[in-house]
């Protein structure tokens, strides 16, 4: 008889809606750091477009999660971001906890995420925060996505493959279920970064709006990545649904991808 699944395993399975163990996430938590990404009235419309394109999950802060029409999340998981900063503070790299795992549970989330800037002046506190959240995730059977970036005054090259291997293993060692980080330069070194880490590595989508996003996704998947987490290059696209469909066809290439239509009863 097969061992019963844990709550963490159930939620993790929902995070990969095609159940093949790869993930396509759309971070939409940028409004805390950068200001609004869309009008208040248009946020549900954007979520609907992202879901229709085939996103496995969206990442938002707790207050924004409360404003999302629940109908839109029937075919897309919710990840609640627990840390934040703004560029207007004395140290923009100083991420602080602004939410708790218990709040995410009450919101119906399938995972939480925490951002860590390795090499920042407040790295020690951020690592302690990651440890605290990791312990709470164990108590609540909640998957933890750690977003770990080499970023700060002691980081000469945030795309250094050795630093990225350190970053993703830091996440694994402190109890993360999944880890998101930036891409290495050269991109061919991504396979070694992924191979060094015992948990799935998701690569960020990058900020270059002119680069070929589908080619980038293909290179990431071929390197063994567990998937992608692409925010700006989706929600700043003139056609977010089409952009997501192209990415989903790469990330979930081993399955027949069926993007869900926009719910007719959604408040969009």
WOQUIUR-V618681 format. One record per pair of residues at least 12 apart in sequence whose ideal C-beta (glycine too) atoms are under 10 Angstrom apart, sorted by the first residue. I is the first residue (numbers start at 1). J is the second residue. Records with the same first field share a line. If there is no record, write none. Layout:
I->J ; J
This chain:
5->141
6->141
7->105 ; 140 ; 141 ; 142 ; 143
8->111 ; 137 ; 138 ; 140 ; 141 ; 142 ; 143 ; 144 ; 177
9->141 ; 143 ; 177
10->110 ; 141 ; 143
11->77 ; 109 ; 110 ; 111 ; 140 ; 141 ; 142 ; 143 ; 177
12->77 ; 110 ; 111 ; 141 ; 142 ; 143 ; 177 ; 178 ; 200
13->77 ; 110 ; 143
14->56 ; 57 ; 76 ; 77 ; 78 ; 110 ; 111 ; 143
15->56 ; 57 ; 76 ; 77 ; 78 ; 79 ; 110 ; 111 ; 143 ; 145 ; 177 ; 178 ; 227
16->56 ; 57 ; 77 ; 200 ; 226 ; 227 ; 251 ; 252
17->54 ; 55 ; 56 ; 57 ; 75 ; 76 ; 77 ; 248 ; 252 ; 255 ; 257 ; 258 ; 260
18->54 ; 56 ; 248 ; 251 ; 252 ; 254 ; 255 ; 256 ; 257 ; 258
19->252 ; 255
20->251 ; 252 ; 253 ; 254 ; 255
21->200 ; 226 ; 227 ; 254
22->56 ; 200 ; 202 ; 221 ; 225 ; 226 ; 227 ; 228 ; 248 ; 250 ; 251 ; 252 ; 253 ; 254 ; 255
23->55 ; 56 ; 57 ; 77 ; 111 ; 145 ; 178 ; 180 ; 200 ; 202 ; 225 ; 226 ; 227 ; 228 ; 229 ; 251 ; 252
24->50 ; 53 ; 54 ; 55 ; 56 ; 57 ; 202 ; 217 ; 227 ; 228 ; 229 ; 230 ; 234 ; 244 ; 247 ; 248 ; 250 ; 251 ; 252 ; 257
25->55 ; 56 ; 57 ; 58 ; 59 ; 76 ; 77 ; 79 ; 111 ; 113 ; 145 ; 178 ; 180 ; 202 ; 204 ; 205 ; 227 ; 228 ; 229 ; 230 ; 231 ; 251
26->46 ; 47 ; 49 ; 50 ; 51 ; 53 ; 54 ; 55 ; 56 ; 57 ; 58 ; 59 ; 60 ; 76 ; 79 ; 205 ; 228 ; 229 ; 230 ; 231 ; 232 ; 233 ; 234 ; 235 ; 240 ; 243 ; 244 ; 247
27->57 ; 58 ; 59 ; 60 ; 79 ; 81 ; 113 ; 115 ; 145 ; 147 ; 180 ; 204 ; 205 ; 229 ; 230 ; 231 ; 232 ; 234 ; 235
28->43 ; 46 ; 47 ; 50 ; 55 ; 58 ; 59 ; 60 ; 61 ; 64 ; 68 ; 79 ; 81 ; 231 ; 232 ; 234 ; 235
29->58 ; 59 ; 60 ; 61 ; 64 ; 65 ; 79 ; 80 ; 81 ; 83 ; 84 ; 113 ; 115 ; 147 ; 231
30->59 ; 60 ; 61 ; 81 ; 231 ; 232 ; 235 ; 236
31->43 ; 60 ; 61 ; 63 ; 64
32->60 ; 61 ; 63 ; 64 ; 81 ; 83 ; 84 ; 85 ; 86 ; 98
33->84 ; 85 ; 86 ; 87 ; 88 ; 92 ; 95 ; 115
34->86 ; 87 ; 232
35->86 ; 87
37->231 ; 232 ; 235 ; 236
38->235 ; 236
40->64 ; 67
41->268
42->268
43->60 ; 64 ; 67 ; 68 ; 69 ; 235 ; 268
44->67 ; 68 ; 69 ; 71 ; 72 ; 266 ; 267 ; 268
45->72 ; 240 ; 262 ; 266 ; 267 ; 268
46->58 ; 72 ; 234 ; 235 ; 240 ; 268
47->60 ; 64 ; 67 ; 68 ; 69 ; 72 ; 73 ; 76 ; 235 ; 240 ; 262 ; 266 ; 268
48->68 ; 69 ; 71 ; 72 ; 76 ; 240 ; 241 ; 260 ; 261 ; 262 ; 263 ; 266 ; 267 ; 268
49->234 ; 235 ; 237 ; 239 ; 240 ; 241 ; 242 ; 243 ; 244 ; 262 ; 268
50->72 ; 76 ; 231 ; 234 ; 235 ; 240 ; 241 ; 243 ; 244
51->71 ; 72 ; 73 ; 74 ; 75 ; 76 ; 241 ; 244 ; 259 ; 260 ; 261 ; 262 ; 263 ; 266
52->72 ; 75 ; 76 ; 240 ; 241 ; 242 ; 244 ; 245 ; 259 ; 260 ; 261 ; 262 ; 263
53->76 ; 234 ; 237 ; 239 ; 240 ; 241 ; 242 ; 243 ; 244 ; 245 ; 246 ; 247 ; 248 ; 257 ; 259 ; 260
54->75 ; 76 ; 241 ; 244 ; 245 ; 246 ; 247 ; 248 ; 249 ; 251 ; 252 ; 257 ; 258 ; 259 ; 260
55->75 ; 76 ; 77 ; 230 ; 234 ; 240 ; 241 ; 244 ; 247 ; 248 ; 259 ; 260
56->75 ; 76 ; 77 ; 79 ; 110 ; 227 ; 228 ; 229 ; 248 ; 251 ; 252
57->73 ; 76 ; 77 ; 78 ; 79 ; 109 ; 110 ; 111 ; 113 ; 145 ; 227 ; 229
58->72 ; 73 ; 76 ; 77 ; 78 ; 79 ; 231 ; 234 ; 235
59->77 ; 78 ; 79 ; 80 ; 81 ; 109 ; 111 ; 112 ; 113 ; 145 ; 147 ; 180 ; 229 ; 231
60->78 ; 79 ; 80 ; 81 ; 107 ; 109 ; 113
61->80 ; 81 ; 82 ; 83 ; 84 ; 98 ; 99
62->80 ; 81 ; 82 ; 98 ; 99 ; 100 ; 103 ; 104 ; 106 ; 107 ; 109 ; 112
63->98 ; 99 ; 107
64->80 ; 81
65->78 ; 79 ; 80 ; 81 ; 99 ; 103 ; 104 ; 107 ; 108 ; 109
66->107
68->107 ; 266 ; 267
69->263 ; 265 ; 266 ; 267 ; 268
70->108 ; 266 ; 267
71->262 ; 263 ; 264 ; 265 ; 266 ; 267 ; 268
72->260 ; 262 ; 263 ; 266 ; 267 ; 268
73->108 ; 109 ; 110 ; 263 ; 266
74->260 ; 263 ; 266
75->258 ; 259 ; 260 ; 261 ; 263
76->110 ; 260
77->108 ; 109 ; 110 ; 111 ; 143
78->104 ; 107 ; 108 ; 109 ; 110 ; 111 ; 112
79->104 ; 109 ; 110 ; 111 ; 112 ; 113 ; 143 ; 144 ; 145 ; 178 ; 229
80->99 ; 100 ; 101 ; 103 ; 104 ; 105 ; 106 ; 107 ; 108 ; 109 ; 110 ; 111 ; 112 ; 113 ; 142
81->98 ; 99 ; 104 ; 109 ; 112 ; 113 ; 114 ; 115 ; 145 ; 147
82->95 ; 96 ; 97 ; 98 ; 99 ; 100 ; 101 ; 103 ; 104 ; 112 ; 113 ; 114 ; 115 ; 129 ; 130 ; 132 ; 133 ; 136 ; 144 ; 145
83->95 ; 96 ; 97 ; 98 ; 99 ; 112 ; 113 ; 114 ; 115 ; 116 ; 117 ; 126 ; 129 ; 130 ; 133 ; 147
84->96 ; 97 ; 98 ; 99 ; 115
85->98 ; 115 ; 117 ; 120 ; 122
90->121
91->117 ; 120 ; 121 ; 122 ; 152 ; 153
92->117 ; 120 ; 151
93->115 ; 116 ; 117 ; 118 ; 119 ; 120 ; 121 ; 122 ; 123 ; 126 ; 149 ; 151 ; 152 ; 153 ; 155
94->117 ; 120 ; 121 ; 122 ; 123 ; 125 ; 126 ; 152
95->114 ; 115 ; 116 ; 117 ; 120 ; 122 ; 123 ; 125 ; 126 ; 129 ; 130 ; 147 ; 149 ; 151
96->115 ; 122 ; 125 ; 126 ; 129
97->114 ; 125 ; 126 ; 128 ; 129 ; 130 ; 132 ; 133
99->112 ; 113 ; 114 ; 133
100->112 ; 132 ; 133 ; 136 ; 140
101->114 ; 132 ; 133 ; 134 ; 135 ; 136 ; 137 ; 138 ; 139 ; 140 ; 142 ; 144
102->136 ; 139 ; 140 ; 142
104->133 ; 136 ; 137 ; 140 ; 142
105->136 ; 140 ; 141 ; 142
109->140 ; 142 ; 143
110->142 ; 143
111->137 ; 142 ; 143 ; 144 ; 145 ; 177 ; 178
112->133 ; 136 ; 137 ; 140 ; 142 ; 143 ; 144 ; 145 ; 146 ; 177
113->133 ; 143 ; 144 ; 145 ; 146 ; 147 ; 176 ; 178 ; 180 ; 229
114->126 ; 129 ; 130 ; 131 ; 132 ; 133 ; 134 ; 137 ; 144 ; 145 ; 146 ; 147 ; 148 ; 171 ; 174 ; 176
115->129 ; 130 ; 145 ; 146 ; 147 ; 148 ; 149 ; 151 ; 180
116->129 ; 130 ; 146 ; 147 ; 148 ; 149 ; 151 ; 167 ; 170 ; 171 ; 174 ; 176 ; 179 ; 181
117->147 ; 148 ; 149 ; 150 ; 151 ; 152 ; 155 ; 158 ; 167
118->148 ; 149 ; 150 ; 151 ; 152 ; 154 ; 155 ; 158 ; 163 ; 164 ; 166 ; 167 ; 170 ; 171 ; 181
119->149 ; 150 ; 151 ; 152 ; 153 ; 154 ; 155 ; 156 ; 158 ; 163 ; 166 ; 167
120->149 ; 150 ; 151 ; 152 ; 153 ; 154 ; 155
121->152 ; 153 ; 154
122->152
123->151 ; 152 ; 154 ; 170
126->148
127->148 ; 170 ; 174
128->174
130->144 ; 146 ; 148 ; 170 ; 171 ; 174 ; 175 ; 176
131->174 ; 175
133->146 ; 174 ; 175 ; 176
134->146 ; 171 ; 173 ; 174 ; 175 ; 176 ; 177
135->174 ; 175
137->175 ; 176 ; 177
138->175
142->177
143->176 ; 177 ; 178
144->171 ; 174 ; 175 ; 176 ; 177 ; 178 ; 179 ; 199
145->171 ; 176 ; 177 ; 178 ; 179 ; 180 ; 200 ; 202 ; 229
146->167 ; 168 ; 170 ; 171 ; 172 ; 174 ; 175 ; 176 ; 177 ; 178 ; 179 ; 180 ; 181 ; 199
147->167 ; 171 ; 176 ; 178 ; 179 ; 180 ; 181 ; 182 ; 202 ; 204 ; 229
148->164 ; 166 ; 167 ; 168 ; 169 ; 170 ; 171 ; 172 ; 174 ; 176 ; 179 ; 180 ; 181 ; 182
149->163 ; 164 ; 167 ; 180 ; 181 ; 182 ; 204
150->162 ; 163 ; 164 ; 166 ; 167 ; 181 ; 182
151->163 ; 167 ; 182
157->184 ; 185
158->181 ; 182 ; 183 ; 184 ; 185
159->181 ; 182 ; 183 ; 184 ; 185 ; 186 ; 187 ; 189
160->184 ; 185 ; 189
161->183 ; 184 ; 185 ; 186 ; 187 ; 188 ; 189 ; 190 ; 191 ; 192 ; 193 ; 196
162->184 ; 189 ; 192 ; 193 ; 196
163->181 ; 182 ; 184 ; 193
164->181 ; 182 ; 183 ; 184 ; 185 ; 189 ; 190 ; 192 ; 193 ; 194 ; 196 ; 197 ; 201 ; 203
165->181 ; 184 ; 189 ; 192 ; 193 ; 194 ; 195 ; 196 ; 197 ; 201
166->181 ; 193 ; 196
167->179 ; 180 ; 181 ; 182 ; 193 ; 197 ; 201
168->180 ; 181 ; 193 ; 194 ; 196 ; 197 ; 198 ; 199 ; 200 ; 201 ; 202
169->193 ; 196 ; 197 ; 198 ; 199 ; 201
170->197
171->197 ; 199 ; 201
172->196 ; 197 ; 198 ; 199 ; 200 ; 201
173->197 ; 198 ; 199
175->199
176->197 ; 199 ; 200
177->199 ; 200
178->199 ; 200 ; 201 ; 202 ; 226 ; 227 ; 229
179->197 ; 199 ; 200 ; 201 ; 202 ; 203 ; 226
180->200 ; 201 ; 202 ; 203 ; 204 ; 226 ; 227 ; 228 ; 229
181->193 ; 197 ; 201 ; 202 ; 203 ; 204 ; 229
182->203 ; 204 ; 205 ; 206 ; 207
183->203 ; 204 ; 205 ; 206 ; 216 ; 219 ; 220 ; 223 ; 225
184->203 ; 223
187->203 ; 215 ; 216 ; 219 ; 220 ; 223
188->219 ; 223
189->223
190->203 ; 219 ; 220 ; 222 ; 223 ; 224 ; 225
191->219 ; 220 ; 222 ; 223 ; 224 ; 225
192->223 ; 224
193->223 ; 224 ; 225
194->220 ; 223 ; 224 ; 225 ; 226
195->223 ; 224
197->224 ; 226
199->226
200->224 ; 225 ; 226 ; 227
201->220 ; 223 ; 224 ; 225 ; 226 ; 227
202->220 ; 225 ; 226 ; 227 ; 228 ; 229 ; 230 ; 251
203->216 ; 217 ; 219 ; 220 ; 221 ; 223 ; 225 ; 226 ; 227 ; 228 ; 229 ; 230
204->220 ; 228 ; 229 ; 230 ; 231 ; 232 ; 233
205->217 ; 220 ; 228 ; 229 ; 230 ; 231 ; 232 ; 233 ; 234 ; 243 ; 247
206->228 ; 230 ; 232 ; 233
207->231 ; 232 ; 233 ; 236
208->233
209->232 ; 233 ; 236 ; 237
211->233
213->228 ; 230 ; 233 ; 234 ; 237 ; 243 ; 246 ; 247 ; 250
214->243 ; 246 ; 247 ; 249 ; 250
215->250
216->228 ; 230 ; 233 ; 247 ; 250
217->230 ; 246 ; 247 ; 248 ; 249 ; 250 ; 251 ; 253
218->247 ; 249 ; 250 ; 251 ; 253
219->250
220->250 ; 251
221->247 ; 250 ; 251 ; 252 ; 253 ; 254
222->250
225->251
226->251
227->247 ; 250 ; 251 ; 252
228->247 ; 248 ; 250 ; 251
230->243 ; 244 ; 247 ; 251
233->247
234->247
241->259 ; 262
242->259
244->259
245->257 ; 259
